[in-house]
Amino acid sequence: MGAAPVEEDFYPRKHLNQTHISSRKHNLQMLIVVVFTNLLTLYIVAGPSLHVKNSISGYTNKLFHDHVSTIEQLDRTSQSLVVELNEKLNSTNLLVQALLVELARKNEASSSDEIWEFMNQNGNNELKLAIGPHKLPLGKSSSTTGLDEIYSAVGAGCLSLQEDLARYLTYEIGGECPVDDVFAQTLMLKGCEPLPRRRCHPKSPAGYKEPTPFPDSLWSIPPDSSIIWDPYTCKSYGCLIQRKNMSGFYGSQDSFDLQGREKSRWLHDNGGLSYGIDQVLRIKPKGTIRIGLDIGGGSGTFAARMRERDVTVITSSMNFDGPFNNFIASRGLIPIHVSVSHRFPFFENTLDIVHSMHVLSNWIPDTHLEFIFYDIYRVLRPGGLLWLDHFICTRPQLNQTYIPLIERVGFNKLRWNVGRNVDRRMDKNDWYFSALLEKPMS
């Protein structure tokens, strides 16, 4: 009888012990699951090269000893899942890219629809005629392109400047055009370049006289009657020449003073930043530098110097703070009124030389500048020269941005000079570099 209570007491204790043991096993399993989950997560993040079972050491090895086969199986499964997820991710990326292209196309179509809707609502028929396509006469479709319409060339920015564009194309057909040079240039700088054509006559200067005969015209100040002065502060060329002593005209102070600093530009080579035209021309066989472009050439003095050496240089210029294009033409030189954003209107592999002083500098965004350099490369013939004249930048930009950019485009360096800025009108931290670069022959 005395032993019965012991037996009765023993069973509950044994049951409790088994329950405790079962609980410990459950906790151990949960610990294993947690540890394994963390290791599996680490494996997926770090990549297939991180093997779960190789990360187990010490006491953890003992815990996983009986579960190696399970882990290996899960490891193989996880690798398979990673591969499958990568495939799905690649497919998703391709789908997203396709959607973005389609979205861009629809946005472009939407912009085009908006401008046509605006034109219909605005009632400006001239706007519609100026930028709309024109049907070719019956039987005159192009056999080479297959087109039966001629499309007007206008800048993409025009489509987003509807009211400004309508204003620009509001005038009396066959009458006198508005004197709106400043407004037109603002449109160009906003991306509306080229501007659409207009069917009106520009205002002619009063008392216009025949230009000075060549070659005297290269270094003669044209008469005031050769230009319309309305958009400008100065009312005469004498004023433009004197304003070099005035503030507020940065970048063009000396351009019209042909008997001042302009008279000596590019005549002397100091072995540093200032290159002489004769020294540059001697780099190539005589007579092989024949035609070229000066980007942002001010009043055309570089082209004048080249003309004296039987080289024809076209000068691109904007009429900021003065009638630069008219002044260039009065000297017997060729101006083109385009901004630095405009694709150069030349076929590839045609020009012998491209020059730019100050204009191509760090005020132009890097990516935009890269497009410009590639366009210069396009229009230069093999062996053609790019003359970067006093390019303005900071020292870090020179090493981190512009040298890699020039090398990336593919120019050969024939000459390279770097120097500090000594011009008080500019930032004291600015540096200059001048370079003579060559498009490879092959």
Salt bridges, closest charged atoms under 4 A:
GLU72 OE2 - LYS53 NZ 2.72
ASP75 OD2 - HIS51 NE2 2.85
GLU84 OE2 - LYS88 NZ 3.41
GLU102 OE2 - ARG105 NH2 2.55
GLU126 OE1 - ARG199 NH2 2.71
GLU149 OE2 - LYS135 NZ 3.58
ASP164 OD2 - LYS190 NZ 3.96
ASP180 OD2 - ARG198 NH1 3.03
ASP230 OD2 - LYS203 NZ 3.75
ASP254 OD2 - ARG261 NH2 3.02
ASP257 OD2 - LYS244 NZ 2.46
GLU262 OE2 - ARG265 NE 2.50
ASP269 OD1 - ARG415 NH2 2.76
ASP278 OD1 - ARG309 NE 2.69
ASP294 OD1 - HIS355 ND1 2.67
GLU308 OE1 - ARG305 NH1 3.08
GLU308 OE1 - ARG309 NH1 3.56
GLU348 OE1 - ARG378 NH1 3.93
ASP352 OD1 - ARG290 NH2 2.97
ASP352 OD1 - ARG381 NE 2.52
GLU370 OE2 - ARG408 NE 3.14
ASP375 OD1 - ARG378 NE 2.59
ASP389 OD2 - HIS355 NE2 2.99
ASP389 OD1 - HIS390 ND1 2.80
GLU407 OE2 - LYS413 NZ 3.84
ASP423 OD2 - ARG425 NH2 3.21
GLU438 OE2 - LYS284 NZ 2.49
